[in-house]
């Protein structure tokens, strides 16, 4: 009973449903060709700059900034 064989019912694959969208895209790829791959344009600000400081400044550092 280590490896049981699957019955014929379990081996049958589910039929694929026809999709109009996929058919149109496939036809376009045949006629026109594959679309060019896109590359993300990096933003001027990085995620870290948008997020801000991860930790607040220490109280001693804030006092030093006020004195200067």
C-alpha positions, 0 to 999 in steps of 0.5 A, spaced: 500 500 500 505 504 499 504 506 492 497 506 490 495 506 482 490 512 480 483 509 477 481 511 470 477 517 473 482 520 476 487 520 470 482 524 466 484 531 465 479 536 465 476 539 459 479 546 457 473 551 456 474 556 450 476 563 451 475 568 446 480 573 449 485 568 449 483 566 442 484 573 439 490 574 443 493 568 440 491 570 433 494 577 434 501 574 436 501 570 430 499 576 425 503 581 429 508 578 433 510 578 440 509 585 444 516 588 446 517 587 454 516 593 458 521 595 463 519 599 469 521 606 469 525 608 476 522 614 480 526 620 482 525 618 489 526 612 492 521 608 496 526 609 502 525 617 501 518 617 500 517 612 507 521 617 511 526 616 517 525 609 520 527 611 527 526 617 530 532 621 532 535 620 539 533 626 544 540 628 545 541 629 538 535 633 537 537 638 543 544 638 539 541 641 533 537 646 537 543 649 540 547 649 533 
